[in-house]
Amino acid sequence: MSGKSDGDPPGPSTRAGHLGRHSHRHLGAVNTPVYRASTILFPTVADLEASARGESRSIGYGLHGLPTVVDFQEAMAALEGGFRALAVPSGLAATTLPLLALAKPGDHVLVTDSVYFPTRRFCALHLARLGVEVEYYDPLIGADIARRFRPNTRIVFTESPGSLTFEVQDIPAIAGVAHERGALVLMDNTWATPFGFRAMDHGVDVSIHAATKYIGGHSDVLLGAIVCNEATHAAMHRLWTDMGVAASSDDCFLGLRGLRTLPTRLARHRASAMEVAAWLRSRPEVREVLYPALPGSRGHELWRRDFAGASGLFGVVLQPVAKERVDAMLDGLAVFAMGWSWGGFESLVIPTWPERVRTATQWAPGGPCLRLAIGLEDPADLIADLERGFARLSGGAA
């Protein structure tokens, strides 16, 4: 079999290993070192003043522009096909800052009803206070979102698959409608990462990542990334600078480190998740598995059309059972742990209650809901742990 021709683009693992690396700038070091600096010194008044005017190619202050941060931002922008990326201290900062930067008083913002709850809370408490009207829409609305538009609709906020309920949105259709009406499309792309969904290729203007999750990959960093197209970058950069919310070099170093192995880890997360999800679907205790990558699941056809890959996060709806039985199941797990995050090497499970926050659409699953993050452990051990959990769910002593 012949290899790639000179014109073929590099594969995902090659890109992950090489983007954002400039060894010649760092004494030949493979990885960009951690640069810790606040004050930057200038040899002349002219150099100092040029930096203040933004005319100098060097950085002016350590808050913005340290090499470790710049290299992480460069890699994220390239992976998403964006113009520029900005690193921020958390995924929540990545979801909220674009809304602040791009919406103004009097604007109307459409937000998917399946959005990450802290994003919804921010909209209710802060966008509303600033005079921005937020309306939630059915995540499965597709091109029919045109019916929700008003003359002052400025932003459509998407998240695909949706938080907790994993609906796959028709991002190209939504983007087409939004752009025809002069609105911007923002997307929380944390679940798929740029290796599973290149947001800019599907019409997204700002792609948002909780790099805390799969990009960091080791449950030891809080980090966010905002990838902008050229039209949105200036406003986003202005707010990022003025609010002083740059990420630290230490955290961006961990983000870069995570990127190097991300395609390999994602392949293992997905393969293990498919095995566990298929087993769960066969269990009598399970009403439904919410994993778009699994054939036959909700949203699978749309996922297969638009996505290049999947992660290891999915939902499960159990058959009706008392809460104390679900608690017994989860409390006794030995391989799975309980925690609010996901995307690390460890497998996690939590109970969820999506019906408590939905407003535009009703979520009536028919039984208790769980969210599973499948880590890098052996799938057989994860399945055995869940099987013992189901024995406790049914009233046994396992």
N, C-alpha and C positions, 0 to 999 in steps of 0.2 A: 504494500500500500504506500502510495507516495505521501510525502509530508505536505505541509502548507506551502502555498506559493508566497512570493514576496508581498503580494498585495493583500493577503488575508490578514484580518485584524488579529491581535494576540488573544488567546483564550482567557477566561476569567481568572484562573489561578496565576497566570503570567502577569496579568494586569495588577492583581492584588499584591503581587510580590515586588512590583517595580514602580508603581505610581507613587509620587510624593517622596522619591528617594533621590538625593543629590550628593552622593558620597564625596565628590570632588570639592564640595564646599565645607566638608567636615572632616578634614584630615584623612579621608578614605574610609571613614566609619560606615559600615553597612547600614546601620540605623541612624536616623537623625538624632543627635544627642539631646538631652533635656537642657534647654537654655533657661536659666533662672535669672531674670533681670528686671529691675524697675527703671532706674535711671540710665539713660543712654547719653554718653558724652560726645560733644562736638568740638572739633579743633578750632573753629572760627565762628564769629558772629554770623557771617554769611551762611555757613552750613546750618547753624541753629535756626536762622530765619527761614531758610529754604525748607527745612523740615516742618516748621510751623505752618507754612503755606501749602504743604503737601506736595512740594516740588522735588523733594529728595527721594532717591530710591532706597535710602536706608530708613530704618524705623526711627521714630522720634521718642517713643516711650514704651516701656515694657508691657503695658496693658494690651497693646495691639501690634502684632507683627513679628513676634519672636519666631525664629526659624522652625521650631518644633510645631508650633501652631499653624504656621503658614503651610508647611508640608502636609499636615493632616487635611487642612482645608483644600489644598490643591488636589489631593488624592480623591476626596469626596466629590468635588465638582467634576472631575474627569470620569469617575465611575458612573455618575448620574447623567452625564452629558449636559451639565449645567454650565453657566458662565462663571460664577464664583460661589464659594461656600464660606460660611461663617461658623466658627466653633463657639459653643456656649456651654455653660456649666451643667446643664441637665437636659433631658428630653423634654421636660415640661417647659423650660425656657425656649426650646426650639419650637414648640407648638404655639406658645403665646406671643412671642415677640413679632412674628410676621403679621399676626392680627393687629397688633398695636401699630406696626409700621405702615400697614397698607390700608387700614380702615380709618375713616375720619367721622366726626359727628355728623349725623344725618344719613349715613350709609346704611344699607340693608345687606346683611350677611346671611347666607344660607349655609347651614351646618348639618352634616349627616346625623341622623338620629342614633347611629351606632358609634358615635365618637367616644374616644377615651374620656372617662368621666371628669378628670381634673381639667380638661380642655372645656368641657361643658360648664363646669363651675366657674372657670375664668370668664367665660362669655357672660354668664348670668350676673356675676358680681362686679366685673370691671368694664367690659365692653358696654353693658347697659348704662353704667354710671357715666361713661364718656359720650353717651348719646348715640351709640351704634345699636341698631335694632337687629336682633338675631332671631332667625326662624329656622326650625329644624325640619328636615325633609326625610322621606322614606329612602333608605340607602339603595333600594332597588329601583328607583324611579327612572334612571337612565335619561334618555333624551326628553322625557316628559317633564324634566325639571324646568323646561321653558315656561310651564304654567305657573311656576313659583316666582318668576322674575318680575321685578318692578323697575321703573326707570332709575331708581337709586341703588339697585343691587350691584355691589362692588366686588364681592368675594363669594366663591363657593368653596367650602372646606370639606374635603373628602378624607376618608380613611378606609383602605381596602387591603385585606379583609377587615371588617369592622371589629371594634373592641368587644370582646366577650362573646359576640354572636356570630362573627365571622362571615357576614354577608360580603360578597364580592361586588364591587361597584363597576358600572360600565364607564370607566374613566374617559376613554376617547369620546363617547357620546356626550357626557357631561361637559367636557372641555370644549367640544365643538359648539354647543349651545352657549356656554359662557363667553367664549371669545367672539362669537357673532354679536353679542350684546355688550361687549367692552368690559366684561368682568374677568377677574383673575381666578385661577384654580390653585388651591393649596392642597397638599396631600400629606398625611401622616403615612410614611412608607416604611415604618419600623419593622413590620412583620416580614416583609419580603426582602428587605435590604436592596441596594442597587443591583445585586447579582440575580435577584429574582424578579425585579421589576424596575426598569430604567424609566423613571417617572417622566422625564422631559421628552422621551420618545413618544409618549402617549398624550401629550398636550398639557402637562402640569407646569405651572409657572414657578412654584416654590415647593420643593420636596423637603420634608421634615423627617428627621431621624432621632430617636432616642438611642444614641450610640452607647449608652449604658448597657443596652441589651446585646444583640448578636455581634455588633461591631466590636465592642469591648470584649465580650465573650467569656469573661472569667469572674464576673460578679464582684469586681474590685475597683470599679471606676464609675463616676457619675459624669456623663458627657452628652452633649447634643450637637447636632449639625443641621444647618439650614442651607440648602442648596438653592440658589436663585438663578433665574434666567437674566438676560441683560436688562430687560425692562423693569425688573423688580429690584435689582441689586442696589441701586443708588439709595433708594429710600430705606432699604433694609440695612445697608451699611451705616447710614446716618444714625439710625436709632441704636444699632449695636454699639457704635462708637460713643454716642452721647450717654447711654445708660451704663457703660462700663461693664458689660457682661461677657467679656471674653473668657474662654476657658484657659486653664493653666497649662503650661508646658508639660508638666508631669502627666496630666490627664490626657493630653493630646498624644504624648508618647505611647501611652497604653492604647489609645485609639488606633494609632498607626500599627502597633504591634498586633492588635487584633485583626486589622485588615489583612495582614500577611497570610493568615491561616483561615480567613473567613470562608472562602469557597469550599475548602476541605471540610471544615466543621459543619457548614450548612448541609453538605451532601450526607454526612452522618446523621445530623439531626433529622433531616427529611426521611432517610431510609428507615431509621428507627421509629419515627413517628408513624410512618405508613404501616409498619408491622404492628405497632401497638394499637393504632386506630382500627385496623382491620380486625384484630382480635377483639377489641371492645365492641365493634359492631355485631359480632357473633354472640355476645353475651346476653342472656335473658334479662339481666338487670338494666340493660342499656336501651333507652328508647331511640336515641339518635346520636350520631357522631357528627360534629360540626367541623369538618376539615376539608376545605375546598380542593386540596390536592388529591383526596381520596375519591376514586371513581364512584359515581352514584350519590355523592354528597351534594348538598345545596351549593350552587355556584360553581360546580366543577367545570362545566362547559365554558363559562366565561373565564375562569381561571386558566384553563388550558389554552384559550385563545390569546390571552394577553400576557401571561406570566411565563418567565423562563425557569422558575424554580419556586420552592416553598421552604418554609422554616419548620420548626418542630412544635409550634404552638397551635392548639386546637381546643375545641369545646366538646363536652359530653352532656347530653340530657339523660338523666336516669329515669327509670320507671317511677311512678309515684311511690314514695316511701317517707316515713317519718324522719324529721330532722335529726333526732337522736341516733338513728341508725346510720345516717350519712356521717355524723360526727364520729361514731365508733369506727366506721370504715377508715376515715382519714386520720384519726388520732393514732391508729396502730401501724401506720405505714412505716417501713424501715428504709427503703431505698428512695422513695419519693419524700420530699420535705415540703413544708408549707411556707410560702413567702410571697410577697406582693410583686416581686419582679419576675423576670424571665430572660432567656437568651444566654444564660451561662452554661457551663459544662454540666451542672447538676439538674436533675429532674425535679420539677415542682408541681404541686397541685393545690388549688384553692376552690372552695365553694363560691359561686357567683350568683348575683340576683339582678340580671339585666332588666327585668320587668319594673324595677323600682325607679329607673331613670328615664325610660322611654316616654316620649311625649307625642311625637308625630305618628308613630306606629305602635301597635300593640305587640308585645312579646309575650306569648303564652306557650311556653315550651311543653307543658304537660307533665313536668316532673322537675326535681332538683337539678341544678346545673353545676358543672364543674369546669374548671379550666386547667388543662394539663400542658406543661412545658416539658417536652421530652429532651433530656440531656444526652450526654455521651456515654452513659452506662450501657451495659449489654442489654438489649431488648428483652431477652429471656428473663433476666432478673427483674426488670420493670413489670413484665407480665405476671410473674410469680407474686410480686408484691401486691399488685392489684387483685389477683385472684384470691389471696388471703384477705384482702380488704373486702371483697364481695362476700366472703363467708361471714365476716362481721356484719356487713350490711344486712344480710339475711337472718341475723340473730345467732350465728355460730360463734365459736370461741377462737377462731384462727387469728 
